Structure formats: structure tokens, C-alpha cells
Amino acid sequence: MRKIFLLILIPFLYLSCTKEPETEDVAFELLPVNEVELPVSFNVNKENIIRIKFVRPTECHAFNKFYFEKDGSSRTIAVESTVFKYDNGGCAVLQNNNVATQNLKFNPDQTGEYTLKFWNGKDSNGVDLFLTYTILVE
């Protein structure tokens, strides 16, 4: 009985003494959309591609996903980035021309006009700015 108890106890002792992996400090941040490439019209119930361009300000910013808010036939879209914060200090600032491109798959479920609003940052008063497009879905 003691041997069985020891065989079970030893792995638990080993696992309790192993060092836990170090974790990075991560935050999420919206990045302004600089440019949008849209087709002339969209097709209903089909996947339509929207090319979205934005600037990564530092090496620590990585694309995470699109923020997507639906309100009737209006859509608000923003780029959400993951920001990795390291203990050793800041992240290198990237050049102004470091434009990243991500494709958004848009699948409208009804015909008609859609208003697409892409978050473009804030003005000097802290008011949200948008690149706004009206597109026909056929």
C-alpha cells in the first residue's frame, strides 16, 4: 500500500515544484483605420472582402481582431491590436510608412444600402472620427 501511495505522491510533488511559465503583460488597443478598399457593390449572403489598412505604431502592436458593431444596416468597424508590454522597457517605434493590411470578411444578410463606419481615431476634443461609406448590397 505504501508503494502505491509513493508512486502517486511523487508525480504530485514534482509538479508542485516546477516553475510556472512567465507571462507577458498584454493590453488591447484600437488602432485608427487609414484606408479602406471596397468593391463597388456587395453580394447578399456571400463573403465579401474589405481590405483595411492601418499603422502599427510600435513593434509591440500586433493585429488581434476587428471590432464589429451592428446596428440595423449600419456597421461600425475598428482594428483591435494586442499590445505586448515587456519588463525590459519600451518598444521600438516603427517608421510612419509601416502600414499593415488585414482583410475583413463581410457577409451581408439582406439587400439594400449599408453604411460602413471605420474608426479613424479621435479629434483634438476627444470626439471619435470615422471614414464613412455607403455601399449597395445586391
Secondary structure, 3 states (H helix, E strand, C coil): CHHHHHHHHHHHHHHHHCCCCCCCEEEEEEECEEEEECCCEECCCCCEEEEEEEECCECCEEEEEEEEEEECCEEEEEEEEEEEEECCECCCECCCCCEEEEEEEECCCCCEEEEEEEEEEECCCCCEEEEEEEEEEC
